[in-house]
Amino acid sequence: MDFTIPKDVADFLADMDAFIERELRPLERADDNIRFFDHRREDARTDWHRGGLPNEEWEALLRKVRTMADAAGFYRYPLPRQYGGRDGTNLGMAIIREDLAAKGLGLHCDLQTEHSIVSNHVGLLLMLEYGTEVQKERFLAGLLDGSLGFAFGITEPEHGSDATHMETRARRDGNGWRIDGEKTWNTGVHTAPYDLIFARTRGHAGDGDGITAFLVPTDASGFKIEEYLWTFNMPTDHARISLTDVRVPDEAVFGGEGRGLQVVQHFFNENRIRQAASSLGAAQYCIDEAVAYAKVRKPFGKPLAANQAIQFPLVELQTQCEMLRALIHKTAWLMDVEGTFSASDKVSMCNYWANRLCCEAADRAMQVARRRGNDRRPADRGLHDGSGGVGLGARLPPPRGAVLRDPAGRPRGVRAAARRRRLSPQHRFVPKTGCAVAAEPAARLHLHEASSAGRTSRGRSGRPAGSRSRRGSGWRCAGCRRRRPGAAALQTGSSRQPEG
Ligand SMILES: Cc1cc2nc3c(=O)[nH]c(=O)nc-3n(C[C@H](O)[C@H](O)[C@H](O)COP(=O)(O)OP(=O)(O)OC[C@H]3O[C@@H](n4cnc5c(N)ncnc54)[C@H](O)[C@@H]3O)c2cc1C
């Protein structure tokens, strides 16, 4: 296998980046749309009075972005050319999805809602693969323009991983079917006109054969949304639904009677290799943010990045990213060359490891950022630095070199940096002597290192020489041994609590 990114995909990425900068970033900043991504995002997106569903404004904004991405030629990448697509490959999709997620959250990509400017279009791809001519006639145009779609109902309250044990049943009823059962975690059913319901039509619990997929209208008599599950991150669009004596015609069978599991598998493989790539991108984003922060944050006077305890876990994560990227590319390439079902085992491996890696990278990034990892707001409160302060980035400081501006447009950061300096622990040991040596960062570092290594000479109070311990009416710089009056020492801000 050639590991070079194919030229058409590389060109696509470059065009897509330009589109994001040119059209989406300004839209993020307009009308306070950044509220959907910054520390206010959960509230901004959620309609608390409608059971925690996504609110109209949020969904309208996502629709608008999809339309823009479609007009710009990105949205239909995986579709055949005859449907306006680019005959995109699984490998191309994996590379693109990773790239999008690695930029953090934004209008280009929102992992929680599985929104992306390069659509998965799994519904449409399934329709092309499994739909009857009548179904294609009915669904294709609507699936293409987003006006007609279906949710995916396989999981049940009592059966998830063991889907072949599902209790939902469909029985023949004249020239149609009658369906009874319950489904849960039915994503997107609040807007979907149809739900792809999987029901056992023959065989026994545990059999792979005998499960049938039905395209059931969500307004069918007996189809009821019982509740929406509330999730870790709100809003929710995951419903528990019930089917009581729901009647559908034979034409509702999708993918052949008894062959529903094949449809599931197809859906899982195509979807999950892309989800794995997105999780890899998100992991990479967390690592990049952690590294950027470790370079600028200087507790004890030297960059965090200089410490091996910070370096090693990040290097380990980066190594895992490289290994996973190779497996994802290989798996997607196999799917392109040998078919969707050729690498199901590897799709599972990619998905399993990508999800773990993403969680571990997020956890590590939060640990490196420590208190900032727990802060939803951008590093400099109320300010936007152009990166938008989105996702985990909202919790970490802006990238090095970013110029923060206050609402009046003045550059910010100098005062914040000065404040950080005042609060840094080493400054408790550095008197304001006016001494050139003590004013040098390197000297301050030396002072701190000396004290932490236990080499610092100590006064009678037990504090390091040059600390606030008074010697007579003044105190002494450990760097140059010069004395200063006590009053100057009190200006060091040493009575304030150090950062944690
Ligand atoms: C955000 C979200 C969206 C979803 N959207 C949809 C959707 O649109 N449509 C839909 O049908 N479903 C959806 N699901 C449901 C999802 O497919 C199920 O959660 C999944 O199939 C796992 O089922 P379960 O949650 O019942 O876990 P269980 O089957 O109860 O498993 C619990 C845990 O045990 C592990 N486990 C299970 N069996 C074994 C075993 N033999 N050995 C060792 N470990 C085992 C599992 O890996 C898991 O970690 C969604 C779920 C989430 C979280």
The ligand as an SDF file (V2000), in Angstrom:
LIG
                    3D

 53 58  0  0  0  0  0  0  0  0999 V2000
  -24.8860    8.5310   21.4010 C   0  0  0  0  0  0  0  0  0  0  0  0
  -25.5190    7.2310   20.9880 C   0  0  0  0  0  0  0  0  0  0  0  0
  -26.2640    7.1540   19.8430 C   0  0  0  0  0  0  0  0  0  0  0  0
  -26.8700    5.9590   19.4790 C   0  0  0  0  0  0  0  0  0  0  0  0
  -27.6370    5.9160   18.3460 N   0  0  0  0  0  0  0  0  0  0  0  0
  -28.2700    4.7810   18.0230 C   0  0  0  0  0  0  0  0  0  0  0  0
  -29.1420    4.7500   16.9080 C   0  0  0  0  0  0  0  0  0  0  0  0
  -29.3410    5.7340   16.1950 O   0  0  0  0  0  0  0  0  0  0  0  0
  -29.7980    3.5920   16.6560 N   0  0  0  0  0  0  0  0  0  0  0  0
  -29.6390    2.4660   17.4190 C   0  0  0  0  0  0  0  0  0  0  0  0
  -30.2570    1.4580   17.1400 O   0  0  0  0  0  0  0  0  0  0  0  0
  -28.7970    2.4680   18.4890 N   0  0  0  0  0  0  0  0  0  0  0  0
  -28.1300    3.5930   18.8120 C   0  0  0  0  0  0  0  0  0  0  0  0
  -27.2970    3.6120   19.9100 N   0  0  0  0  0  0  0  0  0  0  0  0
  -27.1780    2.4360   20.7380 C   0  0  0  0  0  0  0  0  0  0  0  0
  -25.8790    1.6770   20.5430 C   0  0  0  0  0  0  0  0  0  0  0  0
  -25.8700    1.0570   19.2960 O   0  0  0  0  0  0  0  0  0  0  0  0
  -25.7910    0.6960   21.7120 C   0  0  0  0  0  0  0  0  0  0  0  0
  -25.4770    1.4670   22.8520 O   0  0  0  0  0  0  0  0  0  0  0  0
  -24.7720   -0.3610   21.4960 C   0  0  0  0  0  0  0  0  0  0  0  0
  -25.2520   -1.2910   20.5740 O   0  0  0  0  0  0  0  0  0  0  0  0
  -24.4070   -1.0800   22.8070 C   0  0  0  0  0  0  0  0  0  0  0  0
  -25.5520   -1.5820   23.4020 O   0  0  0  0  0  0  0  0  0  0  0  0
  -25.8590   -1.3170   24.9620 P   0  0  0  0  0  0  0  0  0  0  0  0
  -25.7200    0.1310   25.2330 O   0  0  0  0  0  0  0  0  0  0  0  0
  -27.1520   -1.9570   25.2620 O   0  0  0  0  0  0  0  0  0  0  0  0
  -24.6900   -2.0380   25.7300 O   0  0  0  0  0  0  0  0  0  0  0  0
  -24.6790   -3.5610   26.2630 P   0  0  0  0  0  0  0  0  0  0  0  0
  -24.9510   -4.5060   25.1530 O   0  0  0  0  0  0  0  0  0  0  0  0
  -25.5350   -3.6490   27.4750 O   0  0  0  0  0  0  0  0  0  0  0  0
  -23.1780   -3.6920   26.6770 O   0  0  0  0  0  0  0  0  0  0  0  0
  -22.6660   -3.0300   27.8540 C   0  0  0  0  0  0  0  0  0  0  0  0
  -21.1690   -3.1140   27.8370 C   0  0  0  0  0  0  0  0  0  0  0  0
  -20.7610   -4.4770   27.8950 O   0  0  0  0  0  0  0  0  0  0  0  0
  -19.9510   -4.8010   26.7970 C   0  0  0  0  0  0  0  0  0  0  0  0
  -20.2800   -6.1620   26.3920 N   0  0  0  0  0  0  0  0  0  0  0  0
  -21.4180   -6.6190   25.8320 C   0  0  0  0  0  0  0  0  0  0  0  0
  -21.3430   -7.9120   25.6200 N   0  0  0  0  0  0  0  0  0  0  0  0
  -20.1500   -8.3150   26.0630 C   0  0  0  0  0  0  0  0  0  0  0  0
  -19.4730   -9.5700   26.1030 C   0  0  0  0  0  0  0  0  0  0  0  0
  -20.0240  -10.6790   25.6350 N   0  0  0  0  0  0  0  0  0  0  0  0
  -18.2460   -9.5860   26.6200 N   0  0  0  0  0  0  0  0  0  0  0  0
  -17.6690   -8.4780   27.1110 C   0  0  0  0  0  0  0  0  0  0  0  0
  -18.2410   -7.2710   27.0760 N   0  0  0  0  0  0  0  0  0  0  0  0
  -19.4610   -7.1910   26.5550 C   0  0  0  0  0  0  0  0  0  0  0  0
  -20.2640   -3.7950   25.7380 C   0  0  0  0  0  0  0  0  0  0  0  0
  -19.1620   -3.5650   24.8510 O   0  0  0  0  0  0  0  0  0  0  0  0
  -20.5370   -2.5490   26.5740 C   0  0  0  0  0  0  0  0  0  0  0  0
  -19.3450   -1.9150   26.9290 O   0  0  0  0  0  0  0  0  0  0  0  0
  -26.6850    4.8080   20.2820 C   0  0  0  0  0  0  0  0  0  0  0  0
  -25.9100    4.8750   21.4370 C   0  0  0  0  0  0  0  0  0  0  0  0
  -25.3330    6.0670   21.8030 C   0  0  0  0  0  0  0  0  0  0  0  0
  -24.5160    6.1250   23.0670 C   0  0  0  0  0  0  0  0  0  0  0  0
  1  2  1  0
  2  3  1  0
  2 52  2  0
  3  4  2  0
  4  5  1  0
  4 50  1  0
  5  6  2  0
  6  7  1  0
  6 13  1  0
  7  8  2  0
  7  9  1  0
  9 10  1  0
 10 11  2  0
 10 12  1  0
 12 13  2  0
 13 14  1  0
 14 15  1  0
 14 50  1  0
 15 16  1  0
 16 17  1  0
 16 18  1  0
 18 19  1  0
 18 20  1  0
 20 21  1  0
 20 22  1  0
 22 23  1  0
 23 24  1  0
 24 25  2  0
 24 26  1  0
 24 27  1  0
 27 28  1  0
 28 29  2  0
 28 30  1  0
 28 31  1  0
 31 32  1  0
 32 33  1  0
 33 34  1  0
 33 48  1  0
 34 35  1  0
 35 36  1  0
 35 46  1  0
 36 37  1  0
 36 45  1  0
 37 38  2  0
 38 39  1  0
 39 40  1  0
 39 45  2  0
 40 41  1  0
 40 42  2  0
 42 43  1  0
 43 44  2  0
 44 45  1  0
 46 47  1  0
 46 48  1  0
 48 49  1  0
 50 51  2  0
 51 52  1  0
 52 53  1  0
M  END
$$$$
